[in-house]
């Protein structure tokens, strides 16, 4: 994105807080009465509701005050188990959707444990069939649409606290593991994606559905989506495609795959480990409990198919510089002009229709934010997201968030919402740049708040420092093929030799061979040399 001056708040406006200060932060202005929701028959809208809506109890910031969903249980349970610290999300009836109380508890506990020499490892998990289905967007919309200024500001305060938590998680020195055992979407992915160990199970279901309701992928997604292989992150961000179990692992969203029945034993082993719990030791321990999806016989009913020629099509289409260009490339596949594959033609049509059903402004905003996020560090990304989120909460500038939530989640309609503007060609990129990104033209009605920086021992980064615990990505394989990796062979290798070499660098890690084979299929070829066949990188 050229010619856009990104928002970077002056240093004197950046709030640096310590634990005692954070305890004073109150979410009391972000409280709303409960609403019930009936079953939505349309499968797509059903998924959106499952992610975005929840019952909303009145809560306070105290960890001793309990949710009205269950008066005897806190919304987050914290526990000490030897050198292990446990945080369990405990709103199962609401699919553990994040409310203000939960964000407050999580942040305060994580700050305390980060400062404690006795806390060697933290596990975040959840009760029920979801790890975390996202945030309470219906409550957010009630604040956004309120005639009371302080309530409107409270919507931005919610984003402010949530994004601060995402940033803090990314820079903690205490190792964190997330058990993604169930639905993990939106704000739930924000809790997981920035930590070293993200464990998928056969129950895992991940997605970023924000563009469906007129928002954009946030909670640090402008950092992690552009850093996924190829254009996979752009595709997931614009289409809200669901990934299941093994697919979450193969895509890089999860760092490990462990059958859900083994999580208890893994937790017990980690709790009983003595000595220094280094990242390497934790990784080796998790690998002991990992199991190949074929061997475990716990495969999701929906396999991971974003591989091979379909991944080539994704990279081709979603490399477009504009949403219109992406749509045109999808049309070229749908019409049989590119790839000439019947399954891909159907996929392209469904994908095109899905994008066109969403808020045109949100789609263009999302693409612009993902492209910009690729150039920024983690804190710059979440600061940018706070700016974008504040503008999305300003109905004088962006009505689509209120429109989408009211239409799909409150009124439970299956039809396309009446977006304003209603078509892609009606959305001016300059208006998005000026209203959402530019420092020079912040709308007077937008309640922009300073980003809260919680002090940590790690500086902001542009590449996750714990990538080596996930499956090798395309860049790593490319460097091996080109001989640029520090562990590369001094000789050109064929396919089998390269796979064995890379596998040796990931001892006892499942899924490595499958991941490398798909990357090599799409991005390399074997050429005949005097010494035999050797791998060449295509581009």
C-alpha positions in Angstrom: 0.0 0.0 0.0 1.7 3.2 -1.2 1.2 6.7 0.0 -0.4 5.8 3.3 1.0 7.4 6.4 0.4 4.8 9.2 -0.7 5.8 12.6 2.1 5.7 15.2 1.0 7.4 18.4 3.6 9.8 19.9 5.6 8.2 22.6 4.1 10.5 25.3 0.7 9.1 24.5 1.7 5.5 24.8 0.6 4.2 28.2 3.2 2.1 30.0 1.6 0.2 32.9 2.8 -2.0 35.7 0.7 -4.7 37.5 -0.6 -2.4 40.2 -1.8 0.1 37.6 -3.5 -2.6 35.5 -5.5 -3.8 38.5 -7.2 -0.4 38.5 -8.4 -0.8 34.9 -12.2 -1.2 34.9 -14.5 -2.7 32.3 -17.6 -1.6 34.2 -18.7 0.6 31.3 -18.8 -2.4 29.0 -21.7 -4.3 30.5 -24.9 -5.2 28.8 -28.1 -7.3 29.6 -28.3 -10.8 28.3 -29.9 -11.7 25.0 -31.1 -15.1 23.8 -30.5 -16.3 20.3 -32.5 -19.0 18.5 -31.1 -21.6 16.1 -30.2 -20.4 12.6 -30.9 -22.9 10.0 -28.6 -21.5 7.4 -25.2 -23.3 7.9 -23.0 -20.3 7.1 -25.0 -17.9 9.3 -25.1 -20.5 12.0 -21.3 -20.6 12.0 -21.1 -16.8 12.2 -23.5 -16.7 15.2 -21.6 -19.5 16.9 -18.4 -17.4 16.7 -19.7 -14.0 17.4 -22.7 -14.2 19.7 -22.9 -15.2 23.3 -24.9 -14.6 26.4 -23.7 -11.5 28.1 -23.7 -11.4 31.9 -23.0 -8.3 33.9 -19.5 -8.7 35.3 -16.8 -6.8 37.2 -13.1 -6.9 36.9 -12.6 -9.0 40.1 -11.7 -12.6 39.6 -13.8 -13.4 42.6 -17.0 -12.2 40.9 -18.7 -14.9 38.9 -20.5 -14.9 35.6 -24.3 -15.0 35.7 -24.2 -18.0 33.3 -23.1 -20.0 36.3 -23.1 -18.3 39.7 -20.8 -20.9 41.3 -18.0 -20.8 38.7 -15.6 -18.1 37.6 -15.3 -17.2 33.9 -11.6 -18.1 34.1 -10.1 -20.7 36.5 -6.5 -20.2 37.5 -4.6 -23.0 39.2 -1.0 -23.8 40.3 0.3 -27.3 39.7 3.9 -27.6 40.8 5.9 -25.5 38.4 2.9 -25.2 36.0 0.4 -22.4 35.9 -3.1 -23.2 34.4 -5.6 -20.8 33.0 -8.9 -22.5 32.0 -11.6 -20.5 30.2 -14.9 -21.4 31.8 -17.9 -20.1 29.9 -18.7 -23.3 28.1 -22.4 -22.4 27.4 -21.1 -19.3 25.6 -18.4 -21.3 23.8 -15.9 -19.4 26.1 -16.4 -16.2 24.1 -14.2 -13.5 25.6 -15.9 -10.9 27.6 -14.3 -8.0 29.5 -14.0 -9.9 32.7 -12.1 -12.7 31.1 -9.7 -10.3 29.3 -9.1 -8.6 32.6 -8.4 -11.8 34.5 -6.2 -13.3 31.8 -4.1 -10.2 31.6 -3.6 -9.8 35.4 -2.8 -13.4 35.9 -0.3 -13.5 33.0 1.4 -10.4 34.3 1.7 -11.9 37.8 3.1 -15.2 36.5 5.5 -13.5 34.1 7.0 -11.7 37.1 7.1 -14.8 39.3 10.3 -16.9 39.4 8.2 -20.0 40.4 6.1 -20.0 37.2 8.1 -22.0 34.7 5.3 -22.8 32.2 1.7 -21.6 31.5 -1.0 -23.7 29.9 -4.2 -22.0 28.6 -7.1 -24.4 27.9 -10.9 -24.4 28.2 -13.9 -26.3 29.5 -16.5 -27.4 27.0 -16.4 -28.0 23.2 -14.7 -24.7 22.4 -11.4 -23.3 23.4 -12.7 -19.8 22.6 -15.2 -18.9 19.9 -14.2 -15.2 19.8 -15.6 -12.1 21.3 -19.0 -10.8 22.3 -19.8 -8.7 19.2 -23.5 -8.2 19.9 -22.5 -6.4 23.2 -19.9 -4.4 21.2 -22.6 -3.3 18.7 -24.9 -2.2 21.5 -22.1 0.1 22.7 -21.2 1.3 19.2 -24.9 2.2 18.4 -25.5 3.9 21.8 -26.4 7.5 22.1 -24.2 7.8 25.2 -20.7 8.8 24.3 -19.0 6.9 27.2 -20.6 3.7 26.0 -19.4 4.3 22.5 -15.9 4.8 23.9 -16.2 1.6 25.9 -16.4 -0.4 22.6 -12.9 1.0 21.7 -11.7 0.3 25.2 -12.6 -3.4 24.8 -10.4 -3.5 21.7 -7.7 -1.6 23.5 -7.5 -4.2 26.3 -7.8 -7.2 24.0 -5.0 -6.1 21.7 -2.8 -5.2 24.6 -3.2 -8.8 25.9 -2.3 -10.1 22.4 0.8 -8.0 22.3 1.8 -9.1 25.8 1.4 -12.8 25.0 3.7 -12.4 22.0 6.6 -11.1 24.1 6.4 -13.1 27.3 9.5 -14.9 28.4 7.5 -17.6 30.3 6.7 -20.4 27.9 3.0 -20.6 27.1 1.1 -23.6 25.6 -2.5 -23.3 24.2 -4.7 -26.4 24.1 -6.8 -25.6 21.0 -9.1 -28.5 21.7 -12.3 -27.3 20.0 -13.6 -24.2 18.3 -10.9 -21.6 18.2 -11.9 -18.5 16.2 -11.3 -14.8 16.1 -10.3 -13.6 19.6 -9.5 -17.2 20.5 -6.9 -17.4 17.8 -5.6 -14.1 19.2 -4.8 -15.9 22.5 -3.0 -18.8 20.7 -1.2 -17.5 17.6 1.4 -15.4 19.4 2.7 -18.1 21.8 5.3 -20.8 21.0 3.2 -23.9 21.5 -0.3 -24.2 19.9 -1.7 -27.7 20.1 -4.4 -28.8 17.7 -6.5 -31.9 18.3 -9.0 -33.8 16.2 -11.6 -31.4 17.7 -9.9 -28.2 16.6 -11.8 -25.8 14.3 -10.2 -22.5 13.4 -11.3 -19.5 11.4 -11.2 -15.7 11.2 -14.8 -14.8 10.3 -14.6 -11.0 10.8 -15.3 -9.9 7.2 -18.6 -11.7 7.3 -20.0 -9.0 9.7 -18.3 -5.9 8.5 -15.1 -6.0 10.6 -11.6 -7.1 9.7 -9.2 -9.8 11.0 -7.8 -8.4 14.2 -6.2 -9.7 17.5 -2.8 -9.6 15.7 -4.1 -11.3 12.5 -2.6 -8.5 10.5 0.7 -9.9 11.7 0.2 -13.7 11.6 -1.9 -14.0 8.5 0.6 -12.3 6.1 3.3 -14.5 7.5 1.6 -17.7 6.6 2.9 -19.6 3.5 2.2 -17.9 0.2 -1.3 -16.2 0.1 -2.9 -18.7 2.4 -3.3 -16.0 5.1 -4.9 -13.6 2.7 -7.3 -16.4 1.6 -8.3 -17.2 5.2 -8.7 -13.6 6.1 -11.0 -12.7 3.2 -13.0 -15.9 3.1 -13.2 -17.0 6.7 -12.5 -20.6 5.6 -12.6 -23.1 8.4 -9.6 -25.4 9.1 -10.0 -28.6 11.1 -7.6 -30.6 13.3 -4.8 -31.8 11.1 -5.3 -28.9 8.7 -4.7 -26.4 11.4 -1.4 -28.1 12.1 -0.3 -28.5 8.5 -1.2 -24.9 7.7 1.1 -23.6 10.5 -1.7 -22.2 12.7 -1.0 -24.9 15.2 2.5 -25.9 16.1 1.7 -29.5 17.1 -1.0 -32.1 16.8 -1.9 -34.2 19.8 -5.0 -36.4 20.2 -7.4 -34.9 22.7 -7.3 -38.0 24.9 -3.6 -37.4 25.4 -3.8 -33.8 26.6 -4.3 -34.8 30.3 -1.2 -37.1 30.3 0.8 -34.4 28.5 -0.2 -31.8 31.2 0.7 -34.2 34.0 4.1 -34.9 32.4 4.8 -31.2 32.0 3.8 -30.5 35.6 6.2 -33.2 37.0 9.2 -32.0 35.0 12.0 -30.7 37.1 14.8 -28.3 36.3 14.8 -25.6 33.7 11.8 -25.9 31.3 13.5 -24.6 28.2 11.5 -24.3 25.0 13.5 -27.2 23.5 12.5 -29.5 26.4 8.9 -28.5 26.2 8.9 -29.1 22.4 10.5 -32.5 22.8 7.9 -33.5 25.5 5.0 -32.4 23.3 6.4 -34.4 20.4 6.4 -37.5 22.5 2.6 -37.2 22.8 2.0 -36.2 19.1 0.5 -38.8 16.8 0.2 -39.0 13.1 -3.4 -38.4 12.0 -3.5 -41.7 10.1 -2.1 -43.7 13.0 -4.4 -42.0 15.6 -7.6 -42.7 13.6 -8.9 -39.4 15.0 -9.1 -37.6 11.7 -11.7 -34.8 11.3 -14.5 -35.7 8.9 -13.3 -32.7 6.8 -9.8 -33.3 5.5 -7.2 -30.6 4.8 -7.3 -29.8 1.1 -5.5 -26.5 0.8 -2.6 -28.4 -0.9 -1.4 -29.2 -4.4 -3.2 -27.5 -7.3 -5.7 -25.9 -5.0 -2.9 -24.1 -3.1 -1.5 -23.0 -6.4 -4.9 -21.6 -7.3 -5.0 -19.8 -3.9 -1.6 -18.2 -4.4 -2.5 -17.2 -8.0 -5.8 -15.6 -7.1 -5.0 -14.0 -3.7 -1.8 -12.4 -4.8 -4.0 -9.7 -6.4 -3.2 -6.1 -5.4 -6.9 -5.3 -5.1 -10.1 -7.2 -4.2 -11.3 -6.6 -7.7 -8.2 -8.3 -9.1 -8.7 -11.3 -6.8 -12.3 -11.6 -8.0 -11.2 -11.4 -11.7 -8.7 -14.2 -11.1 -11.3 -16.3 -9.5 -13.5 -15.7 -12.5 -10.8 -16.8 -14.8 -10.7 -20.2 -13.0 -14.5 -20.4 -12.7 -14.7 -19.9 -16.5 -12.1 -22.5 -17.3 -9.5 -20.1 -18.6 -7.0 -21.0 -15.9 -6.1 -24.4 -14.4 -9.0 -26.1 -16.3 -10.1 -28.3 -13.4 -13.8 -28.9 -12.7 -13.3 -29.1 -8.9 -11.3 -25.8 -9.0 -14.0 -24.2 -11.1 -16.6 -25.0 -8.4 -14.2 -23.8 -5.7 -13.5 -20.5 -7.5 -17.3 -19.8 -7.9 -18.0 -20.5 -4.3 -15.0 -18.4 -3.2 -16.0 -15.5 -5.4 -19.6 -15.6 -4.2 -18.5 -15.7 -0.6 -16.3 -12.6 -1.0 -19.0 -10.7 -2.9 -21.5 -11.5 -0.1 -19.3 -9.7 2.5 -18.9 -6.0 3.2 -17.1 -4.4 0.3 -15.5 -1.9 2.6 -14.3 -4.6 5.1 -12.9 -6.7 2.2 -10.8 -3.8 0.9 -9.8 -2.7 4.4 -8.7 -6.3 5.2 -6.6 -6.7 2.1 -5.0 -3.3 2.7 -4.3 -4.1 6.4 -2.8 -7.5 5.6 -0.5 -6.1 3.0 0.6 -3.4 5.3 1.0 -5.8 8.3 3.6 -7.8 6.4 6.0 -4.9 6.7 5.4 -4.1 10.4 6.5 -5.6 13.7 4.0 -7.2 16.1 3.4 -4.1 18.1 3.0 -1.9 15.1 0.4 -4.3 13.8 -1.8 -4.3 16.9 -1.4 -0.5 17.2 -2.7 -0.3 13.6 -5.5 -2.6 14.4 -6.6 -0.4 17.3 -6.8 2.5 14.9 -8.8 0.4 12.4 -11.0 -1.0 15.2 -11.8 2.5 16.5 -12.8 3.6 13.1 -15.0 0.5 12.6 -16.7 1.5 15.8 -17.5 5.0 14.4 -20.9 4.7 12.7 -20.4 8.1 11.1 -17.6 6.6 9.1 -18.3 2.8 8.9 -21.9 1.6 9.3 -21.2 -2.0 8.1 -20.2 -3.5 11.5 -23.6 -2.5 13.0 -25.4 -3.5 9.8 -23.7 -6.9 9.7 -24.3 -7.8 13.3 -27.9 -6.6 13.4 -28.8 -8.4 10.1 -27.0 -11.7 10.7 -26.9 -12.2 14.5 -29.7 -10.1 16.0 -32.4 -10.3 13.2 -31.0 -13.7 12.1 -31.6 -13.0 8.4 -30.0 -15.3 5.8 -29.8 -12.8 3.0 -26.9 -10.4 2.2 -26.9 -7.4 4.5 -27.5 -3.9 3.0 -23.8 -2.8 3.0 -23.0 0.8 2.5 -21.3 1.1 0.0 -23.0 -2.0 -1.5 -20.5 -2.9 -4.3 -16.7 -3.2 -4.5 -16.5 -0.5 -7.3 -18.3 2.0 -5.0 -15.6 1.7 -2.3 -12.9 4.3 -2.8 -9.4 3.2 -1.7 -8.4 6.8 -0.9 -11.4 7.1 1.5 -10.2 3.9 3.3 -6.6 5.3 3.4 -7.8 8.6 4.8 -10.4 7.4 7.2 -8.7 4.2 8.6 -4.9 4.6 8.1 -3.8 8.2 7.6 -2.6 10.4 10.5 -3.6 13.6 8.8 -7.3 12.9 8.4 -8.6 11.1 11.6 -12.4 11.6 11.6 -13.5 13.9 14.4 -16.1 11.4 15.5 -13.6 8.5 15.9 -12.7 7.8 19.5 -9.1 6.8 19.1 -7.4 5.6 22.3 -3.7 5.2 23.1 -2.3 1.7 22.9 -1.5 0.1 26.3 2.0 -1.3 26.3 2.6 -3.8 29.1 6.3 -3.9 29.9 8.0 -7.1 28.8 11.6 -8.5 28.4 11.3 -9.0 24.7 11.4 -6.3 22.0 8.8 -6.3 19.2 9.8 -8.5 16.3 8.9 -8.9 12.6 9.3 -12.7 12.6 8.0 -15.0 15.3 11.1 -16.2 17.3 9.6 -19.6 17.9 9.0 -20.7 14.3 11.4 -23.7 14.6 8.8 -25.5 16.8 6.2 -25.5 14.0 6.4 -27.4 10.7 8.9 -26.0 8.2 7.4 -23.3 6.1 8.0 -22.5 2.4 10.8 -20.0 3.1 12.8 -22.6 5.1 12.4 -25.3 2.4 13.3 -22.7 -0.3 16.5 -21.8 1.5 17.4 -25.5 1.7 16.8 -26.0 -2.0 18.9 -22.9 -2.9 21.6 -23.8 -0.4 21.1 -20.7 1.6 20.0 -22.3 4.9 22.7 -22.6 7.6 22.2 -26.4 7.6 22.1 -26.8 3.8 24.1 -29.5 2.1 27.2 -28.3 0.2 25.9 -30.4 -2.7 22.7 -30.1 -4.8 20.2 -32.7 -3.5 17.3 -34.6 -5.1 13.8 -34.7 -3.5 14.3 -37.7 -1.3 17.7 -36.4 0.0 16.3 -33.0 0.8 13.3 -34.5 2.7 15.6 -36.7 4.8 17.9 -33.7 5.5 15.1 -31.5 6.7 13.5 -34.3 8.7 16.7 -34.8 10.6 16.4 -31.2 11.8 12.9 -31.9 13.2 13.5 -35.1 15.2 10.4 -36.9 16.3 8.1 -34.3 14.8 5.1 -35.7 12.9 3.9 -34.2 9.6 7.2 -32.9 8.3 7.4 -35.2 5.3 3.9 -34.4 4.2 4.5 -30.7 4.5 7.8 -30.7 2.6 6.3 -32.9 -0.2 3.5 -30.5 -0.8 5.8 -27.5 -0.9 8.2 -29.2 -3.3 5.3 -30.4 -5.6 4.1 -26.8 -6.0 7.3 -24.8 -5.9 10.2 -27.0 -7.3 11.1 -29.4 -10.0 13.9 -32.0 -10.5 16.3 -31.3 -13.3 18.7 -33.8 -14.8 22.3 -33.0 -14.1 25.5 -35.0 -14.8 25.4 -36.2 -11.2 21.7 -37.1 -11.5 18.4 -35.4 -10.6 18.6 -32.3 -8.4 16.0 -30.0 -7.1 15.4 -26.5 -8.6 13.2 -23.8 -7.1 10.6 -22.5 -9.6 10.3 -18.9 -8.3 
